[in-house]
Amino acid sequence: MDEDFRVLLAVWQEQAASVRAGGGAVTNVVSGGTQNGPVLQGRDFTHTSFTAAAAPPAPSGGAGHSAADPTR
């Protein structure tokens, strides 16, 4: 209904198309055992940083035993 708005929107859309990064598909996979710390999932991150606490200590006592195991 607003011709000026339509024209300005079309100009903006052309400009926006030139900076668009790809088709938008994202696949996030976290694997490989226990993960300690933050996981950031998404796409096209810039100037992003974060810190995490140290990983917890590994359980002692060998395979199949925990520190709370009364049979040890």
MODELLER restraints for C-alpha pairs under 7 A, 6 or more apart:
rsr = mdl.restraints
at = mdl.atoms
rsr.add(forms.Gaussian(group=physical.xy_distance, feature=features.Distance(at['CA:26:A'], at['CA:42:A']), mean=6.91, stdev=0.5))
rsr.add(forms.Gaussian(group=physical.xy_distance, feature=features.Distance(at['CA:26:A'], at['CA:43:A']), mean=6.54, stdev=0.5))
rsr.add(forms.Gaussian(group=physical.xy_distance, feature=features.Distance(at['CA:28:A'], at['CA:41:A']), mean=6.09, stdev=0.5))
rsr.add(forms.Gaussian(group=physical.xy_distance, feature=features.Distance(at['CA:36:A'], at['CA:55:A']), mean=5.63, stdev=0.5))
rsr.add(forms.Gaussian(group=physical.xy_distance, feature=features.Distance(at['CA:37:A'], at['CA:52:A']), mean=5.51, stdev=0.5))
rsr.add(forms.Gaussian(group=physical.xy_distance, feature=features.Distance(at['CA:37:A'], at['CA:53:A']), mean=6.96, stdev=0.5))
rsr.add(forms.Gaussian(group=physical.xy_distance, feature=features.Distance(at['CA:38:A'], at['CA:52:A']), mean=6.73, stdev=0.5))
rsr.add(forms.Gaussian(group=physical.xy_distance, feature=features.Distance(at['CA:59:A'], at['CA:66:A']), mean=6.52, stdev=0.5))
rsr.add(forms.Gaussian(group=physical.xy_distance, feature=features.Distance(at['CA:60:A'], at['CA:66:A']), mean=6.69, stdev=0.5))
rsr.add(forms.Gaussian(group=physical.xy_distance, feature=features.Distance(at['CA:60:A'], at['CA:67:A']), mean=6.48, stdev=0.5))
rsr.add(forms.Gaussian(group=physical.xy_distance, feature=features.Distance(at['CA:61:A'], at['CA:67:A']), mean=6.69, stdev=0.5))
